Structures are given as structure tokens and as C-alpha cells.
Amino acid sequence: MEKDLIKILKKFQKDEITEHHTYMMLSKIGGESNRETLIKLAESELSHYEFFKQYTKCEVKPNCFRSKKNYFVAKYFGLTFGLKAMELGEQKAQENYRGILGKIPEIQKVLEDEENHEVDVVDLLKEEKLVYVSSIILGLNDALIELTGALAGYTFALDDSKIIAMVGLITGISASLSMGASEYLSSKAEKNSDKNHKRAAIYTGITYMITVFLLVSPFLLGATPYIALFLTLVTGISIIFVFNYYVAVATGASFKKRFFEMTFLSLGIATLSFIVGIFIKNILGID
């Protein structure tokens, strides 16, 4: 067999044994309900490793750094997110497998496994974060849109970072409690929902409150009001980017559409609120 082809197969072999070790590590933190599925994934990857071993005639060690990185991501950002992120890498592997189909037709079975089996079993995984993702989105959306707008208005009307921070925190904390209560009543009224209404309220309220503190933090750090407002807007866009990337990977939703929609709404409301702040300050004759 060609040396170049053997080199490619060794890389595939290394990827498969790395995935095997990753899934075995994740099976220890995936909970009882997901352990069997994760072990099944690990066994599938091991069988692929053995398939490539028939051609390379050698053992290959896993990429321990990548295994630990994937484990860290899944542990701290959610199992489903970690697995879906790994699946994005598998898509590239599938393209590489197709590239050598002409030389090794038997690889078609491995390709089918990657395309169908793993995707099917990953979709069986359920995680609390994703059950309550609508509650998290509610808290995040409202905090970003309402508080960026409020802080923009306060910036021109008050022109003092500490006072803006104080008023922003009072507004934000009160709003987070209000949103949590609203989500509690809303989810309680829903029929045929898997959500626990108390947990839904907690997710909404906590998400709102965390976002409030992140948005207000530039004013607390002693920056001038307009610089602090700029940093708040940058923080808001960063939150939107990270959150929408997370949701896009974990649920398969469109990243670009959600990102630009949320960014447009947040910046649009902030601009209108800034204008309202100017208008009210002039109307009331406050210097």
C-alpha cells in the first residue's frame, strides 16, 4: 500500500482511538441515563480504530490533549454541547473518508456509521440546560434589550458612572425578579410541557441577573460614562455571540440569523433609549 495512504490511515486511526477515549471519559460524567449511549459510541469508535489497524498494521496512541479538551468542554459547558462540537469535527472526517473511497471501498461502512449511527444516538441525549433553553433565552434577551437601552438612556440623563451603575443595578435586579416571577406563572400555565415551572423561573431570573452584572460592570470599574456605555455595548454583543454559538452548536439552530437579530434589537433599543434620554433631559430642563 502507498506510503502516503498509510500516513492518512494512521491519522484516521489516531482520530478514532482519541474519540474512543473521549467517549469513555464522558461516560463517567454523563449520568446513568446517558452512560450506555456514550459507551456505545466509544465501542463504535474502537471498531473503526481496529478497521484502520488492519491496513496500517500498527498501534496508534490517542491524542490525550484533544481528549482532555473535549472532556473539559463537555463537563463545564454541557454534555450535549460537547458532543455536538465533536460532531462538527466528525463532519470533516467524513469528507476525508470519501476522498479515499476509491482506494478502500470498505471504508463505506465506517462512513455510514459516522453519518448515521453517531448522530442518531447523540440526538437521544437529553440535558436539563437544553430543556430550559427557552427560559434562558427569555432572561438573556430581556436583559440585553432592556438594560442596554436603560443604561444608554441613563448615560445621557445622569452623566455619572456611579449613579448610572446604582440605578442600573436597581433596575436590573428588580427586573430579574419580575422576569423570574413571570416565567414561573407562564410555564405553570403551559400544558404538555417537560419544564418544571420553578426551575424555569430560576433559569430565567439567574440568567437575567448575571447579564445585568456583566452589562453594569464597566460603570462600576470607574470608566467615564460614555466609555463605560461603549464597553457595555461591546460586552452585550460578546454575550450575544457566545450564547448564540452555544445554542447553534447544541441545538443545530441558525447562528447568523439569531446573532444579527439579537444584536440589531439590542443596539436599536439602546440608540432609541439614548435619544429618549436626551429628549427627557431637555424637556425637564436638567443640566
TAJO-V229342 format. One record per residue. N is the residue number from 1. NEAR is the number of other ideal C-beta (glycine too) atoms within 12 Angstrom. Layout:
{{N/NEAR} {N/NEAR}}
This chain:
{{1/17} {2/12} {3/10} {4/13} {5/20} {6/23} {7/19} {8/25} {9/35} {10/25} {11/23} {12/36} {13/35} {14/30} {15/34} {16/41} {17/34} {18/35} {19/39} {20/35} {21/32} {22/42} {23/43} {24/27} {25/32} {26/38} {27/28} {28/20} {29/25} {30/34} {31/19} {32/12} {33/15} {34/29} {35/21} {36/18} {37/29} {38/38} {39/22} {40/27} {41/40} {42/32} {43/24} {44/32} {45/39} {46/26} {47/25} {48/39} {49/32} {50/20} {51/27} {52/37} {53/22} {54/19} {55/26} {56/26} {57/13} {58/17} {59/14} {60/27} {61/17} {62/28} {63/22} {64/16} {65/14} {66/24} {67/29} {68/18} {69/22} {70/37} {71/32} {72/20} {73/29} {74/36} {75/20} {76/15} {77/26} {78/32} {79/39} {80/35} {81/34} {82/36} {83/41} {84/33} {85/28} {86/37} {87/32} {88/23} {89/27} {90/36} {91/19} {92/17} {93/33} {94/28} {95/15} {96/24} {97/34} {98/21} {99/19} {100/29} {101/18} {102/12} {103/18} {104/27} {105/13} {106/19} {107/30} {108/19} {109/19} {110/37} {111/28} {112/20} {113/29} {114/37} {115/20} {116/18} {117/25} {118/37} {119/24} {120/18} {121/26} {122/36} {123/20} {124/21} {125/36} {126/22} {127/28} {128/23} {129/28} {130/30} {131/23} {132/31} {133/33} {134/26} {135/38} {136/38} {137/33} {138/32} {139/39} {140/41} {141/34} {142/35} {143/46} {144/45} {145/35} {146/33} {147/49} {148/47} {149/35} {150/40} {151/50} {152/38} {153/32} {154/41} {155/41} {156/27} {157/29} {158/26} {159/22} {160/21} {161/29} {162/21} {163/21} {164/39} {165/33} {166/19} {167/27} {168/43} {169/27} {170/19} {171/30} {172/40} {173/25} {174/21} {175/31} {176/36} {177/23} {178/23} {179/38} {180/32} {181/22} {182/24} {183/38} {184/26} {185/17} {186/20} {187/29} {188/18} {189/14} {190/17} {191/9} {192/7} {193/18} {194/19} {195/29} {196/19} {197/25} {198/19} {199/24} {200/36} {201/31} {202/27} {203/34} {204/40} {205/35} {206/27} {207/36} {208/41} {209/30} {210/26} {211/43} {212/41} {213/25} {214/34} {215/46} {216/40} {217/28} {218/30} {219/40} {220/23} {221/17} {222/16} {223/24} {224/18} {225/31} {226/22} {227/18} {228/33} {229/39} {230/23} {231/28} {232/45} {233/32} {234/24} {235/32} {236/40} {237/27} {238/22} {239/36} {240/37} {241/23} {242/22} {243/37} {244/31} {245/24} {246/31} {247/32} {248/24} {249/29} {250/34} {251/26} {252/18} {253/22} {254/15} {255/24} {256/15} {257/14} {258/26} {259/26} {260/18} {261/21} {262/33} {263/29} {264/19} {265/25} {266/40} {267/27} {268/21} {269/29} {270/35} {271/22} {272/20} {273/31} {274/30} {275/20} {276/22} {277/30} {278/21} {279/16} {280/18} {281/20} {282/14} {283/11} {284/11} {285/7} {286/14} {287/7}}
